[in-house]
Amino acid sequence: MQNTLVYTLLRTFTKQDIREARKWLASPYHNQREDLPLLFEKLAAAAPEGLSLSREQAWQALHSGQPYDDQQLRLLLSYLYRCLEDFLQQREAEQAPWLQQHLLLTAYRKRGLDSHFQKAYRKLHKQQKAESQRPPEHHLAQYWLEQERYQEESTLGRTREHNLQELEDQLTFAFLSMKLRQGCFLLAHEAVYKASYRIALEAALLELAGQPPYQKIPAIAVYYHCYRMLRFPEEDPYFASFRAQLFQSLPAFPQAELRDLFLLAINFCIRKINQTAEGYLREALELYQKGLETEVLMENGALSRFTYNNAIGIALRLQEFDWAERFLHHYRPYLEAGQEEAAFSLNAARLAFARRQYGQVLAHLQRADYRDLINNMVAKTLQMKAYYELEEFDLLEAHLRSMRAFLRRKRHIGYHQQNFLNIIRYTQKLLALNPMDREAGKALEESIRNAEPLTEKEWLLEKVGRV
């Protein structure tokens, strides 16, 4: 049963979902079979907890003592799945009042109830005009609303001027903003995965979106500036324009969409930083600070360990140690359950290392079990560097052997494996370097500069220079 669509769907149900689905199935309007609620209860008792449930057990809950009928059970599972799909559709519709009102307008228009239509139209029009959030979907909803009004007036044969200009404007606003948004995601994906996408009407879109009145529409203006930033990454003013427009337009977007926009900007900064554009470190930190201040980078009240790690990493590179320490402790309770201790101790160790408190580095690293493979290797690398700084060379040599043996057992981490093997290799060469042999020192320095991948290049070069 664990591989059935119904079981995997119910794995995502909360207790509230189960209570409401139970009421749904109990309504004759939604379900007239007596066996579906029984099957639902059996599955709902097992799936959310991930408990094992055989088909035979499910069958016996419905037909105790009767021979198992696989075909009949499959049919029942299919019926139940369709009922739960209807339930989910209704739940989603309840989260979109404008969609419900739009459907109500359609129903009134089809029944020829003009007074009912006009009352509902005025109510919905007033609600949409009062909305502070104006993402692309807002303009699409406005278009649908005006389309219903046009259909109603055309049906009644009214001769007064139709709302054709409003229809045209809202459709253009929706099209431009949604097309530019889609283009932003394509360009961002291209930059990371070296893909190549064809973006239709690109030149015309940019030309039109850059003109009035479109630059006054937040959904268009934000994605227009974002698109130019991603399409022309070498042009620094485009990033500044996007950041300014984004900060100015925060009230116009829902949190989920703002999170995507902030991540587009942050990831752009990180790519620039990786290309040695160090000035973008400050830009990235300010984006993290603004995103945290507005809770845009929080998701369901939680902060991902990736955001936690990256924000602290950038702050440390800028030597913003006090901010990093406040962030480290303040956001610790917001980390995902089960990952709090590991993320906190690893980043506390990173902060201690930046402050040259090498003994504290080792103490922090001993407080957590790093189950994530990459975090495990990051912790081992920090431990390696702390041993070197403390001149615990015997412990360091044993630690390097342990790291190499660990990596040999982990053969499926691609780029990361070669990176950490290079770190081990060059640290061992550093230990073996004769301080009196300047030629060997220069050769090792040159070899480190040319090595790829090597994330600890800067630290290794510093140490070679001091031998």
FISE-864835 format. One line per field, with one value per residue (C-alpha): residue number from 1; residue in one letter; x, y, z. Coordinates in nm, 2 decimals, m for minus. Example, Ala and Ser with C-alpha at 12.3 -4.5 7.8 and 13.67 -1.06 7.14 Angstrom:
2
k: c(1;2)
r: c(a;s)
u: c(1.23;1.37)
v: c(m0.45;m0.11)
w: c(0.78;0.71)
//
This chain:
467
k: c(1;2;3;4;5;6;7;8;9;10;11;12;13;14;15;16;17;18;19;20;21;22;23;24;25;26;27;28;29;30;31;32;33;34;35;36;37;38;39;40;41;42;43;44;45;46;47;48;49;50;51;52;53;54;55;56;57;58;59;60;61;62;63;64;65;66;67;68;69;70;71;72;73;74;75;76;77;78;79;80;81;82;83;84;85;86;87;88;89;90;91;92;93;94;95;96;97;98;99;100;101;102;103;104;105;106;107;108;109;110;111;112;113;114;115;116;117;118;119;120;121;122;123;124;125;126;127;128;129;130;131;132;133;134;135;136;137;138;139;140;141;142;143;144;145;146;147;148;149;150;151;152;153;154;155;156;157;158;159;160;161;162;163;164;165;166;167;168;169;170;171;172;173;174;175;176;177;178;179;180;181;182;183;184;185;186;187;188;189;190;191;192;193;194;195;196;197;198;199;200;201;202;203;204;205;206;207;208;209;210;211;212;213;214;215;216;217;218;219;220;221;222;223;224;225;226;227;228;229;230;231;232;233;234;235;236;237;238;239;240;241;242;243;244;245;246;247;248;249;250;251;252;253;254;255;256;257;258;259;260;261;262;263;264;265;266;267;268;269;270;271;272;273;274;275;276;277;278;279;280;281;282;283;284;285;286;287;288;289;290;291;292;293;294;295;296;297;298;299;300;301;302;303;304;305;306;307;308;309;310;311;312;313;314;315;316;317;318;319;320;321;322;323;324;325;326;327;328;329;330;331;332;333;334;335;336;337;338;339;340;341;342;343;344;345;346;347;348;349;350;351;352;353;354;355;356;357;358;359;360;361;362;363;364;365;366;367;368;369;370;371;372;373;374;375;376;377;378;379;380;381;382;383;384;385;386;387;388;389;390;391;392;393;394;395;396;397;398;399;400;401;402;403;404;405;406;407;408;409;410;411;412;413;414;415;416;417;418;419;420;421;422;423;424;425;426;427;428;429;430;431;432;433;434;435;436;437;438;439;440;441;442;443;444;445;446;447;448;449;450;451;452;453;454;455;456;457;458;459;460;461;462;463;464;465;466;467)
r: c(m;q;n;t;l;v;y;t;l;l;r;t;f;t;k;q;d;i;r;e;a;r;k;w;l;a;s;p;y;h;n;q;r;e;d;l;p;l;l;f;e;k;l;a;a;a;a;p;e;g;l;s;l;s;r;e;q;a;w;q;a;l;h;s;g;q;p;y;d;d;q;q;l;r;l;l;l;s;y;l;y;r;c;l;e;d;f;l;q;q;r;e;a;e;q;a;p;w;l;q;q;h;l;l;l;t;a;y;r;k;r;g;l;d;s;h;f;q;k;a;y;r;k;l;h;k;q;q;k;a;e;s;q;r;p;p;e;h;h;l;a;q;y;w;l;e;q;e;r;y;q;e;e;s;t;l;g;r;t;r;e;h;n;l;q;e;l;e;d;q;l;t;f;a;f;l;s;m;k;l;r;q;g;c;f;l;l;a;h;e;a;v;y;k;a;s;y;r;i;a;l;e;a;a;l;l;e;l;a;g;q;p;p;y;q;k;i;p;a;i;a;v;y;y;h;c;y;r;m;l;r;f;p;e;e;d;p;y;f;a;s;f;r;a;q;l;f;q;s;l;p;a;f;p;q;a;e;l;r;d;l;f;l;l;a;i;n;f;c;i;r;k;i;n;q;t;a;e;g;y;l;r;e;a;l;e;l;y;q;k;g;l;e;t;e;v;l;m;e;n;g;a;l;s;r;f;t;y;n;n;a;i;g;i;a;l;r;l;q;e;f;d;w;a;e;r;f;l;h;h;y;r;p;y;l;e;a;g;q;e;e;a;a;f;s;l;n;a;a;r;l;a;f;a;r;r;q;y;g;q;v;l;a;h;l;q;r;a;d;y;r;d;l;i;n;n;m;v;a;k;t;l;q;m;k;a;y;y;e;l;e;e;f;d;l;l;e;a;h;l;r;s;m;r;a;f;l;r;r;k;r;h;i;g;y;h;q;q;n;f;l;n;i;i;r;y;t;q;k;l;l;a;l;n;p;m;d;r;e;a;g;k;a;l;e;e;s;i;r;n;a;e;p;l;t;e;k;e;w;l;l;e;k;v;g;r;v)
u: c(0.00;0.29;0.35;m0.02;m0.12;m0.37;m0.11;0.16;m0.11;m0.22;0.14;0.12;m0.21;m0.21;m0.45;m0.67;m0.66;m0.78;m1.06;m1.19;m1.15;m1.35;m1.64;m1.60;m1.64;m1.93;m2.13;m2.36;m2.29;m1.93;m1.95;m2.24;m2.04;m2.03;m1.70;m1.48;m1.49;m1.39;m1.10;m1.00;m0.99;m0.77;m0.53;m0.54;m0.44;m0.13;m0.01;0.07;0.29;0.45;0.32;0.32;m0.02;m0.08;m0.35;m0.50;m0.52;m0.70;m0.94;m1.03;m1.11;m1.39;m1.49;m1.40;m1.37;m1.42;m1.16;m0.92;m1.02;m0.73;m0.93;m1.21;m0.96;m0.79;m1.12;m1.19;m0.85;m0.91;m1.25;m1.10;m0.82;m1.06;m1.26;m0.95;m0.85;m1.18;m1.13;m0.79;m0.92;m1.19;m0.93;m0.72;m1.03;m1.10;m0.76;m0.84;m1.16;m1.12;m1.15;m1.47;m1.61;m1.52;m1.70;m2.00;m2.01;m2.00;m2.29;m2.50;m2.42;m2.52;m2.85;m2.93;m2.94;m2.81;m2.88;m2.71;m2.42;m2.38;m2.39;m2.12;m1.91;m1.91;m1.81;m1.52;m1.40;m1.39;m1.20;m0.94;m0.88;m0.82;m0.56;m0.21;m0.04;m0.01;0.18;0.13;m0.17;m0.35;m0.36;m0.47;m0.75;m0.84;m0.85;m1.08;m1.31;m1.33;m1.38;m1.69;m1.82;m1.77;m1.95;m2.24;m2.28;m2.25;m2.51;m2.76;m2.69;m2.59;m2.48;m2.27;m1.90;m1.75;m1.46;m1.23;m0.94;m0.94;m0.94;m0.65;m0.45;m0.49;m0.41;m0.09;0.01;m0.05;0.13;0.44;0.49;0.44;0.66;0.94;0.91;0.94;1.24;1.41;1.38;1.51;1.81;1.89;1.87;2.10;2.36;2.38;2.33;2.48;2.15;2.03;1.67;1.49;1.29;1.04;0.99;1.27;1.38;1.01;0.93;1.22;1.15;0.78;0.83;1.08;0.82;0.54;0.29;0.44;0.73;0.46;0.33;0.53;0.49;0.64;0.90;1.05;1.08;1.20;1.50;1.56;1.57;1.82;2.04;2.04;2.07;2.36;2.55;2.85;2.65;2.66;2.40;2.13;2.18;2.15;1.83;1.68;1.76;1.61;1.30;1.26;1.30;1.05;0.79;0.79;0.42;0.32;0.41;0.31;0.58;0.65;0.71;0.93;1.14;1.20;1.30;1.54;1.70;1.74;1.93;2.13;2.23;2.33;2.56;2.71;2.80;2.96;3.15;3.27;3.40;3.62;3.37;3.43;3.22;2.91;2.98;2.83;2.54;2.47;2.48;2.24;2.00;2.01;1.96;1.66;1.52;1.54;1.41;1.10;1.08;1.09;1.36;1.16;0.94;0.65;0.83;1.15;1.49;1.67;2.02;2.15;2.04;2.18;2.52;2.54;2.45;2.71;2.97;2.93;2.93;3.26;3.42;3.33;3.46;3.12;3.18;2.94;2.65;2.74;2.73;2.39;2.25;2.40;2.21;1.90;1.81;1.91;1.56;1.42;1.63;1.46;1.39;1.67;1.93;1.96;2.25;2.46;2.41;2.46;2.78;2.93;2.87;2.99;3.31;3.34;3.30;3.55;3.80;3.75;3.83;4.14;3.99;4.11;4.05;3.69;3.67;3.75;3.51;3.22;3.29;3.27;2.91;2.72;2.69;2.72;2.50;2.50;2.80;2.91;2.87;3.07;3.35;3.33;3.36;3.66;3.83;3.78;3.92;4.22;4.29;4.25;4.51;4.75;4.70;4.76;5.07;4.93;5.10;5.09;4.72;4.69;4.87;4.64;4.34;4.44;4.48;4.13;3.98;4.13;4.00;3.66;3.65;3.75;3.44;3.22;3.26;2.94;2.99;3.14;3.30;3.31;3.52;3.79;3.78;3.84;4.11;4.29;4.26;4.41;4.69;4.80;4.79;5.01;5.25;5.24;5.34;5.63;5.76;6.12;6.11;6.47;6.38;6.24;6.21;6.00;5.78;5.73;5.65;5.39;5.24;5.20;5.06;4.79;4.70;4.63;4.45;4.08;3.86;4.01;3.79;4.06;4.30;4.32;4.40;4.67;4.83;4.85;5.02;5.27;5.36;5.44;5.65)
v: c(0.00;0.24;0.28;0.37;0.72;0.74;0.64;0.88;1.16;1.09;1.09;1.47;1.52;1.70;1.62;1.91;1.78;1.44;1.59;1.80;1.51;1.29;1.54;1.57;1.19;1.19;1.43;1.25;1.53;1.43;1.06;0.81;0.49;0.35;0.17;0.47;0.63;0.30;0.27;0.63;0.57;0.26;0.45;0.77;0.58;0.45;0.68;1.01;0.81;0.61;0.28;m0.04;m0.15;m0.44;m0.46;m0.76;m0.56;m0.28;m0.53;m0.69;m0.35;m0.33;m0.70;m0.89;m1.26;m1.23;m1.35;m1.08;m0.92;m0.72;m0.58;m0.45;m0.30;m0.12;0.03;0.15;0.31;0.48;0.61;0.73;0.91;1.10;1.21;1.33;1.52;1.69;1.78;1.93;2.13;2.28;2.36;2.54;2.73;2.85;3.01;3.21;3.42;3.60;3.27;3.18;3.52;3.49;3.16;3.31;3.59;3.32;3.14;3.46;3.55;3.21;3.23;3.58;3.73;4.07;4.24;3.96;3.98;4.36;4.34;4.06;4.25;4.57;4.38;4.19;4.50;4.70;4.42;4.39;4.76;4.77;4.49;4.61;4.31;4.33;4.03;3.92;3.70;4.02;4.15;3.82;3.82;4.17;4.07;3.77;4.01;4.26;3.97;3.86;4.21;4.24;3.91;4.02;4.35;4.19;3.93;4.20;4.40;4.72;4.99;5.20;5.20;4.86;4.81;4.70;4.93;4.80;4.44;4.53;4.70;4.42;4.15;4.34;4.39;4.02;3.90;4.13;4.05;3.68;3.66;3.85;3.64;3.32;3.47;3.55;3.19;3.06;3.29;3.20;2.83;2.89;3.05;2.75;2.45;2.58;2.52;2.72;2.84;3.03;3.32;3.44;3.81;3.90;4.23;4.35;4.26;4.46;4.75;4.76;4.69;4.98;5.24;5.42;5.32;4.98;5.10;5.21;4.86;4.69;4.34;4.45;4.69;4.44;4.16;4.40;4.51;4.15;4.03;4.29;4.21;3.84;3.89;4.14;4.04;4.24;4.57;4.66;4.94;4.68;4.50;4.83;4.91;4.57;4.59;4.94;4.84;4.53;4.71;4.97;4.71;4.48;4.54;4.45;4.08;3.78;3.64;3.33;3.54;3.79;3.49;3.39;3.74;3.77;3.44;3.55;3.85;3.66;3.39;3.65;3.81;3.48;3.41;3.75;3.68;3.35;3.55;3.75;4.05;4.10;4.42;4.20;4.05;4.36;4.35;3.99;4.06;4.35;4.13;3.87;4.13;4.28;3.94;3.84;4.17;4.13;3.75;3.69;3.43;3.24;2.96;2.85;3.01;2.82;2.92;2.67;2.56;2.68;3.03;3.01;2.89;3.13;3.44;3.36;3.27;3.61;3.80;3.63;3.72;4.08;4.04;4.14;3.92;4.09;4.07;3.70;3.62;3.79;3.61;3.28;3.28;3.47;3.24;2.91;2.83;2.89;2.61;2.30;2.03;1.78;2.01;2.28;2.15;2.05;2.38;2.59;2.41;2.42;2.79;2.87;2.69;2.90;3.22;3.10;3.03;3.37;3.52;3.30;3.12;2.78;2.59;2.69;2.57;2.21;2.24;2.34;2.07;1.80;1.90;1.76;1.47;1.59;1.35;1.56;1.45;1.80;1.95;1.66;1.74;2.11;2.03;1.80;2.08;2.33;2.08;2.03;2.41;2.45;2.17;2.35;2.69;2.53;2.35;2.01;1.86;1.49;1.52;1.69;1.42;1.15;1.36;1.40;1.02;0.98;1.23;1.05;0.71;0.86;1.01;0.68;0.53;0.80;0.77;0.94;1.31;1.42;1.77;1.77;1.46;1.60;1.93;1.77;1.54;1.85;2.01;1.71;1.68;2.04;2.05;1.74;1.92;2.22;2.01;1.85;2.18;2.27;2.64;2.69;2.57;2.88;2.73;2.45;2.70;2.90;2.58;2.48;2.82;2.81;2.46;2.57;2.88;2.65;2.38;2.33;2.27;2.40;2.59;2.64;2.80;3.14;2.98;2.74;3.03;3.23;2.94;2.88;3.25;3.23;2.91)
w: c(0.00;0.06;m0.31;m0.40;m0.49;m0.20;0.06;m0.06;m0.07;0.28;0.40;0.35;0.55;0.88;1.16;1.04;0.68;0.80;1.01;0.71;0.46;0.69;0.68;0.30;0.26;0.50;0.27;0.03;m0.22;m0.24;m0.18;m0.17;m0.10;0.25;0.21;0.11;0.46;0.61;0.37;0.44;0.81;0.77;0.55;0.75;1.06;0.89;0.62;0.81;1.05;0.76;0.91;0.71;0.57;0.34;0.08;0.26;0.59;0.41;0.25;0.58;0.73;0.46;0.42;0.73;0.66;0.28;0.03;m0.09;m0.42;m0.57;m0.86;m0.63;m0.39;m0.67;m0.78;m0.43;m0.40;m0.73;m0.61;m0.29;m0.47;m0.69;m0.39;m0.21;m0.53;m0.53;m0.16;m0.23;m0.52;m0.29;m0.03;m0.28;m0.42;m0.06;m0.05;m0.37;m0.30;m0.63;m0.82;m0.63;m0.71;m1.07;m1.09;m0.92;m1.19;m1.46;m1.30;m1.27;m1.63;m1.76;m1.57;m1.70;m1.35;m1.43;m1.10;m0.91;m1.15;m1.11;m0.73;m0.73;m0.99;m0.78;m0.47;m0.64;m0.83;m0.50;m0.33;m0.61;m0.62;m0.25;m0.26;m0.17;m0.33;m0.71;m0.84;m1.20;m1.10;m0.98;m1.33;m1.47;m1.21;m1.32;m1.68;m1.60;m1.40;m1.69;m1.94;m1.74;m1.74;m2.12;m2.18;m1.96;m2.14;m2.48;m2.39;m2.28;m2.60;m2.42;m2.66;m2.42;m2.45;m2.35;m2.11;m2.40;m2.30;m1.94;m2.09;m2.31;m2.03;m1.78;m2.03;m2.13;m1.77;m1.69;m2.01;m1.97;m1.60;m1.63;m1.94;m1.77;m1.46;m1.66;m1.84;m1.51;m1.39;m1.73;m1.72;m1.35;m1.45;m1.75;m1.53;m1.29;m1.52;m1.85;m2.02;m2.32;m2.36;m2.63;m2.49;m2.75;m2.81;m2.58;m2.74;m2.79;m2.43;m2.29;m2.51;m2.42;m2.04;m2.02;m2.13;m1.95;m1.82;m1.76;m1.54;m1.29;m1.26;m0.98;m1.12;m1.45;m1.32;m1.07;m1.32;m1.59;m1.38;m1.26;m1.62;m1.73;m1.42;m1.52;m1.90;m1.87;m1.55;m1.64;m1.61;m1.24;m1.26;m1.36;m1.02;m0.84;m1.03;m0.95;m0.58;m0.55;m0.73;m0.52;m0.19;m0.31;m0.42;m0.11;m0.03;m0.38;m0.36;m0.14;0.08;m0.13;m0.44;m0.25;m0.13;m0.49;m0.59;m0.29;m0.38;m0.74;m0.62;m0.36;m0.60;m0.85;m0.59;m0.50;m0.87;m0.89;m0.57;m0.71;m1.01;m0.76;m0.75;m0.38;m0.37;m0.40;m0.05;0.11;m0.13;m0.05;0.33;0.29;0.10;0.37;0.64;0.46;0.38;0.75;0.87;0.66;0.72;0.35;0.39;0.65;0.53;0.75;1.04;0.98;0.85;0.62;0.72;0.38;0.45;0.80;0.67;0.38;0.57;0.84;0.58;0.40;0.73;0.83;0.49;0.56;0.92;1.06;1.36;1.60;1.35;1.28;1.65;1.70;1.40;1.51;1.84;1.74;1.45;1.61;1.74;1.38;1.23;1.10;1.36;1.39;1.23;1.48;1.69;1.39;1.21;1.52;1.63;1.28;1.24;1.59;1.50;1.18;1.38;1.64;1.37;1.21;1.56;1.59;1.89;1.77;2.10;2.08;1.72;1.84;2.13;1.91;1.65;1.92;2.02;1.72;1.49;1.13;0.94;0.62;0.42;0.31;0.65;0.79;0.55;0.62;0.99;0.93;0.73;1.01;1.25;1.02;1.00;1.38;1.44;1.20;1.37;1.71;1.57;1.67;1.38;1.50;1.55;1.21;1.02;1.18;1.10;0.74;0.70;0.86;0.62;0.32;0.43;0.49;0.14;m0.02;0.13;m0.02;m0.39;m0.51;m0.42;m0.75;m0.74;m0.36;m0.33;m0.56;m0.37;m0.03;m0.17;m0.30;0.04;0.20;m0.06;m0.04;0.34;0.35;0.11;0.33;0.63;0.43;0.30;0.40;0.52;0.38;0.03;m0.14;m0.48;m0.34;m0.16;m0.49;m0.68;m0.41;m0.42;m0.80;m0.79;m0.53;m0.74;m1.04;m0.86;m0.92;m0.74;m0.42;m0.18;0.08;m0.17;0.01;0.35;0.19;0.00;0.32;0.51;0.23;0.24;0.61;0.61)
//
